[in-house]
Amino acid sequence: MTAIGTSARVVKGAPSSLFAALGFGLSGAAFTLGMLLLARVLPVEAYGRFTLAVALFNIFGLLTPMGVDQLFLRGPMRAGRGLLAFLILSGLVVGGVVGAVTGLLGGLHRGEAWLTALAIAGGGLVAATSTGLRAWEMPGASMLLAISASFILLLAGTLTVLLGIKHGATPLAIFAAGNIVFGAIGWSLLRCRAKDGDVGHPARRWREAGSMLGLVALGTLSLQIERIVIPILLDLKDLALFGVLASVAIFPFRLLASGVGFTLAPRLIGAEPARRQAIVLAEARPLLAVIIVATAGLAVCGPLLATMVTGGLYAISPALVFAACVNGVGKVAMAFPRAMLTAAGSPADLVLLNGWGVVGLALTVSGALAGAAYGITGLLWGATLGGAIPTLFTLHLAWRRLGKD
């Protein structure tokens, strides 16, 4: 299955996954520095709550478009008032539910919960407009929107240090306001660009949007699942330590995974079936080299970086960094079958991929549960090994599908 209308334009100008990952590299530096600055200043439990808020934002900010954003990649859509109203409403509903639940359960303080809800609503609009601009041949603007949250975090961390702030509500307020502003900017750009296209309501393709939403949901959950289970299986102090660890050792691999999702699907859409497997191999080889170098470098430098930036408040061992790197490699591997089947999969393939995603999520949680008895290191190894099994099956499915018409 290939997209219509926009596919030829997207494939023609799509950069490689490695190029996108390098573009996201600056975003990774901003995210890492921003989170480490916050870790240096905020009390441990306040930083743990902030880490949880960022995880919720990363999950639900991508879910609020309800899969409609992904339809930009599979067919032309017009950026009209109806679509804007839908995106705003879905963002407010999803963000509101998340804020209410986290406030009631006590994971976040009430003010922090509602600031997280606003950040999610703004992040959903950013995610939708970023995807739309990518489909309408504006990859530069699309990438700037996609990485904007990292620079907002850097701003929040910098101001927190300069002003000596000791609570999490102020940096969360900065984060929420920044996402709302970038969402408005993204919509303005998309509105000017996407004047033509499908004028029908997205509901006529709602079934396909639902499958795409499932892929996005499972993908974001798989990237953030450790942040969700750690405060349940361990405690907020361990979550704070994981936040530092993730900033140093896991986030670079999330950037590589984002690079795969950002560029591989557009490159495969509209490509001749005989060329699809070659395109994937061309993307994978340089990424493998980057992964090897990054793992070696992080294992050596990661512990020293964390100690220096946090003033010795958080200490991580080389063994823990290595476990985090292997966990990150698993997240990169998960991104490949999702991108491949998003571009070349049939509706039945997408349903099957969703099914394997649910199995993978269950096995990841089960592995984390089994490994939690050995602390964060054991939890990471258990989660990684649990998620590896369905990843292998979905890679096999996606590889076979690429060679078919």
Residue pairs with C-beta under 8 A, 6 or more apart in sequence:
1 344
1 345
1 346
1 347
2 269
2 270
2 343
2 344
3 10
3 73
3 74
3 75
3 269
3 270
3 343
4 74
4 75
4 76
5 75
5 76
5 197
5 198
6 72
6 73
6 75
6 76
6 135
6 136
7 269
7 270
8 270
9 136
9 137
10 73
10 134
10 135
10 137
10 266
10 269
10 270
11 266
11 267
11 268
11 269
11 270
11 271
13 137
13 139
14 139
14 263
14 266
14 267
15 23
15 139
15 263
16 263
16 267
16 282
16 283
16 286
17 256
17 259
17 260
17 262
17 263
17 264
17 283
17 287
18 259
18 283
18 286
18 287
18 290
19 259
19 263
20 143
20 258
20 259
20 262
20 263
21 255
21 256
21 258
21 259
21 260
21 287
21 290
22 259
23 143
23 147
23 259
24 143
24 146
24 147
24 255
24 258
24 259
24 262
25 252
25 255
26 147
27 146
27 147
27 150
27 151
27 255
28 150
28 251
28 252
28 254
28 255
30 147
30 150
30 151
30 153
30 154
31 149
31 150
31 153
31 154
31 247
31 251
32 247
32 248
32 251
33 154
33 157
33 309
34 150
34 153
34 154
34 155
34 156
34 157
34 158
35 51
35 54
35 153
35 157
35 243
35 244
35 246
35 247
36 157
36 244
36 247
36 248
36 306
36 309
36 310
37 154
37 157
37 158
37 160
37 161
37 309
38 47
38 50
38 153
38 156
38 157
38 160
38 171
39 47
39 240
39 243
39 244
39 247
39 309
39 310
39 313
39 314
40 161
40 309
40 310
40 311
40 313
41 160
41 161
41 164
41 165
41 166
42 50
42 160
42 165
42 166
42 167
42 168
42 171
43 166
44 236
44 237
44 240
44 313
45 236
45 237
45 240
46 166
46 167
46 168
47 168
47 240
47 243
48 231
48 236
48 237
48 239
48 240
48 243
49 107
49 108
49 109
49 112
49 168
49 236
50 112
50 168
50 171
50 172
50 243
51 227
51 239
51 240
51 242
51 243
52 102
52 107
52 108
52 227
52 231
52 239
53 108
53 112
53 115
53 116
53 119
53 168
53 172
54 153
54 175
54 227
54 243
55 224
55 227
55 228
56 98
56 102
56 116
56 120
57 116
57 119
57 120
57 123
57 149
57 175
57 179
58 220
58 223
58 224
59 217
59 220
59 221
59 224
59 228
60 94
60 95
60 98
60 120
60 123
60 124
61 119
61 120
61 122
61 123
61 124
61 126
61 127
61 149
61 179
62 123
62 124
62 127
62 216
62 220
63 94
63 124
63 213
63 216
63 217
63 220
64 87
64 90
64 91
64 94
64 95
64 120
64 121
64 123
64 124
64 125
64 127
65 87
65 90
65 124
65 127
65 128
65 131
66 86
66 90
66 209
66 213
67 208
67 209
67 210
67 211
67 212
67 213
67 214
67 216
68 83
68 86
68 87
68 128
68 202
68 209
69 127
69 128
69 131
69 132
70 131
70 209
70 212
70 213
70 215
70 216
70 342
71 77
71 202
71 205
71 208
71 209
71 212
72 131
72 132
72 134
72 135
72 136
73 131
73 134
73 135
73 265
73 266
73 269
73 342
74 208
74 212
74 269
75 197
75 198
75 205
76 135
76 194
76 196
76 197
76 198
77 83
77 132
77 194
77 197
77 198
77 202
78 194
78 195
78 196
78 197
78 198
78 199
79 132
79 187
79 190
79 191
79 193
79 194
79 195
80 199
82 201
83 202
84 187
84 191
86 202
87 124
87 125
87 128
88 121
88 125
90 124
91 120
91 121
91 122
91 123
91 124
91 125
92 121
94 120
94 121
94 124
95 116
95 117
95 118
95 119
95 120
95 121
95 124
96 117
98 113
98 116
98 117
98 120
99 113
99 114
99 116
99 117
99 120
100 113
100 117
102 108
102 113
102 116
103 109
103 110
103 113
103 114
107 113
107 231
108 116
109 168
109 169
111 169
112 168
112 169
112 172
115 169
115 172
115 173
115 175
115 176
116 172
116 176
118 176
118 179
118 180
119 172
119 175
119 176
119 179
121 180
122 176
122 178
122 179
122 180
122 181
122 182
122 183
123 149
123 179
123 183
124 183
125 180
125 183
125 184
125 186
125 187
126 145
126 146
126 148
126 149
126 179
126 182
126 183
126 186
127 146
128 186
129 145
129 183
129 186
129 187
129 189
129 190
130 142
130 143
130 145
130 146
130 186
131 142
132 190
132 193
132 194
133 139
133 141
133 142
133 145
133 186
133 189
133 190
133 193
134 142
134 262
134 266
135 266
136 190
136 193
136 194
138 189
138 193
141 186
141 189
143 262
145 182
145 185
145 186
146 258
146 262
148 178
148 179
148 182
149 175
149 178
149 179
149 182
152 174
152 175
152 178
152 179
152 182
153 175
155 174
155 178
156 170
156 171
156 172
156 174
156 175
156 178
157 171
159 165
159 170
159 171
159 174
160 170
160 171
163 170
165 171
202 209
207 347
208 347
208 350
211 347
211 350
211 351
211 354
212 342
212 350
214 350
214 354
214 357
215 338
215 341
215 342
215 350
215 353
215 354
215 357
218 354
218 357
218 358
218 360
218 361
219 261
219 334
219 335
219 338
219 357
221 228
221 361
222 331
222 334
222 357
222 360
222 361
222 364
222 387
223 254
223 257
223 331
225 361
225 364
225 365
225 368
225 383
226 242
226 246
226 327
226 368
226 379
226 380
226 383
227 239
227 242
227 243
227 246
229 365
229 368
229 369
229 372
229 379
229 383
230 238
230 239
230 242
230 376
230 379
231 238
231 239
233 368
233 369
233 372
233 379
234 372
234 375
234 376
234 379
238 375
238 376
240 314
241 314
241 316
241 376
242 376
244 306
244 310
244 314
244 316
245 306
245 316
245 320
245 321
245 324
245 376
246 324
248 298
248 302
248 305
248 306
248 316
248 321
248 324
249 298
249 302
249 316
249 321
249 324
249 325
249 328
250 324
250 325
250 327
250 328
250 331
252 294
252 298
252 328
253 291
253 294
253 325
253 327
253 328
253 329
253 331
253 332
254 328
254 331
256 287
256 290
256 291
256 328
256 332
256 335
257 331
257 332
257 334
257 335
258 335
259 287
260 283
260 287
260 332
260 335
260 336
260 339
261 335
261 338
261 339
263 283
264 279
264 280
264 283
264 335
264 336
264 339
264 340
264 343
265 339
265 340
265 342
265 343
266 343
267 279
267 283
267 343
268 276
268 279
268 280
268 339
268 340
268 343
268 344
268 402
269 343
269 344
271 279
273 344
273 402
273 403
273 404
273 405
274 403
276 340
276 343
276 344
276 402
276 403
277 399
277 402
277 403
280 336
280 340
280 399
280 402
284 336
287 332
291 329
291 332
294 325
295 322
295 325
295 326
295 329
298 321
298 324
298 325
299 318
299 321
299 322
299 325
300 318
302 316
302 318
302 321
303 315
303 316
303 317
303 318
303 321
306 314
306 315
306 316
307 314
307 315
319 377
320 376
320 377
320 380
323 377
323 380
323 381
323 384
324 380
326 380
326 381
326 384
327 380
327 381
327 383
327 384
330 384
330 387
330 388
330 391
333 388
333 391
333 395
334 360
334 387
334 391
336 395
336 398
337 353
337 391
337 394
337 395
337 397
337 398
338 353
338 394
340 398
340 399
340 401
340 402
341 349
341 350
341 353
341 394
341 397
341 398
341 401
342 350
344 398
344 401
344 402
344 404
345 353
345 398
345 401
346 401
349 397
349 401
352 397
353 394
353 397
353 398
356 390
356 393
356 394
356 397
357 390
357 394
359 390
360 386
360 387
360 389
360 390
360 391
360 394
361 387
363 386
363 387
363 389
363 390
364 383
364 386
364 387
365 383
365 386
366 382
366 386
367 381
367 382
367 383
367 384
367 385
367 386
367 387
368 379
368 382
368 383
368 386
369 382
370 382
371 377
371 378
371 379
371 380
371 381
371 382
371 383
372 378
372 379
372 382
